[in-house]
Amino acid sequence: MDLKQLRYFLSIMESGSITRAAETLCIAQPALSLHIKNLEEELGVCLFSCSVQGVKVTPSGELLYRHAKGLVVRQADNTKLLRSTRASRTGRSWSACLTAPRT
């Protein structure tokens, strides 16, 4: 599971439609469906049930939604924090190099 899959999942949840989520994300609907299918297979659960009326979230999908939302928000917050830290450094360059001991 990766953050892209979680963002795709959240977009479907928030739009209520795979088609609308695909349009919002600017990806093809079949590609979005494949990402969700792969996520479901990895987790071993069904996240949505599909019907003529559209997609309906399953209890497993509801549980993932509550946790995924927080993860994606924290990732965005961490990215902003690290970018602001990088921007606030003045004239100093930080680097590190790890080397393995020679045997």
C-alpha positions in Angstrom: 0.0 0.0 0.0 1.3 3.4 -0.9 0.2 7.0 -0.4 -0.9 7.3 -4.1 -3.3 4.4 -3.6 -4.6 6.0 -0.4 -5.1 9.3 -2.1 -7.0 7.6 -4.9 -9.2 5.7 -2.4 -9.9 8.9 -0.5 -10.9 10.7 -3.8 -13.4 8.0 -4.5 -14.8 8.2 -1.0 -15.1 11.9 -1.1 -16.6 12.2 -4.6 -18.9 9.1 -4.2 -18.0 8.0 -7.7 -15.1 6.3 -9.4 -15.8 8.2 -12.6 -15.8 11.6 -10.8 -12.7 10.7 -8.8 -10.9 9.7 -12.0 -11.9 13.1 -13.5 -10.7 14.9 -10.4 -7.4 13.0 -10.4 -6.9 13.4 -14.2 -6.5 9.7 -14.7 -8.5 7.1 -16.7 -11.3 5.4 -14.9 -10.0 1.9 -15.7 -6.5 2.8 -14.3 -8.1 4.1 -11.1 -10.2 0.9 -10.8 -7.1 -1.1 -11.2 -5.3 0.8 -8.4 -8.3 0.1 -6.1 -8.4 -3.6 -7.1 -4.7 -3.9 -6.3 -5.2 -2.2 -2.9 -8.1 -4.5 -2.1 -6.0 -7.6 -3.0 -3.1 -6.4 -0.9 -5.4 -5.7 2.1 -7.5 -8.9 1.5 -10.7 -7.0 1.8 -13.4 -5.4 -0.4 -13.5 -1.6 0.0 -16.4 -0.9 -2.2 -19.4 -2.7 -3.6 -20.5 -1.6 -7.0 -24.1 -1.4 -8.2 -26.2 0.4 -10.8 -26.4 3.4 -8.4 -22.6 3.6 -8.2 -20.1 2.6 -5.5 -21.0 2.0 -1.9 -18.3 1.8 0.8 -18.0 -1.4 2.8 -17.3 -1.5 6.5 -13.7 -2.3 5.7 -13.7 0.8 3.4 -15.1 2.9 6.2 -12.3 1.7 8.6 -9.6 2.4 6.0 -11.1 5.9 5.3 -10.8 6.9 9.0 -7.1 5.9 9.1 -6.1 6.8 5.5 -7.3 10.4 5.9 -5.0 11.0 8.8 -2.1 9.4 7.1 -2.4 11.5 4.0 -2.9 14.7 6.0 0.2 13.9 8.1 2.2 13.2 5.0 1.3 16.6 3.5 2.1 18.3 6.8 5.5 16.6 6.9 6.2 17.6 3.4 5.4 21.3 4.1 7.5 21.2 7.3 10.5 19.8 5.6 10.2 22.2 2.6 9.9 25.2 5.0 13.0 24.0 6.9 14.9 23.7 3.7 13.9 27.2 2.6 14.8 28.7 6.0 18.4 27.5 5.9 20.7 30.3 4.8 24.0 29.7 3.2 24.6 26.3 4.7 24.6 23.1 2.9 23.9 19.9 4.8 24.9 16.6 3.6 25.6 13.1 5.0 27.3 10.1 3.6 27.1 6.7 5.0 29.8 4.2 4.0 30.0 0.5 4.8 33.1 -0.6 6.6 35.6 -2.4 4.4 36.1 -6.0 5.1 
